[in-house]
Amino acid sequence: MRVLILEDEPLISMAMTMILEEAGHRVTTAETAEGAEAINRVDPHDLAICDYNLGKGRRDGVDAALAMTRDNPKTRIIFQSAYRDQVSLGRMVSAMPEAILSKPLDEAKLLRAVVGHPLSEVA
């Protein structure tokens, strides 16, 4: 599966890349919403795993997810975030993701979400 990781923290991005590549997926990374959108527009991916908060003053992972699915409706979305408040969760849910995973990174939950288990099983 072709997976696009949108994550502004390099260590998290590297860890996710290693996990997914070891599981046989092809991974591309981006650190900004604009970067992820540009990559997915030119080279559509099967799945985008988006961090919710990409840094103060920047567009967030929801902005990117909405743009990517508008450009390529078949791109599946998963969010990963430390934010669990109602506003943040509501914003993520508005993009209709397959899953919302909590940080810190949980390898088993990540891999289950990537293969398409329902939200209730991985959140």
Buried (B, 14 or more C-beta within 10 A) or exposed (E): BBBBBBBBBEEBBEBBBEBBEEBEBEBBBBBBBBBBBEBBEEEBBBBBBBBBBBEEEBBBBBBBBBBBBEEBEEBBBBBBBEBEEEEBBEBBEEBEBBBBBBBEBBBEBBBBBBEEBEBEEBE
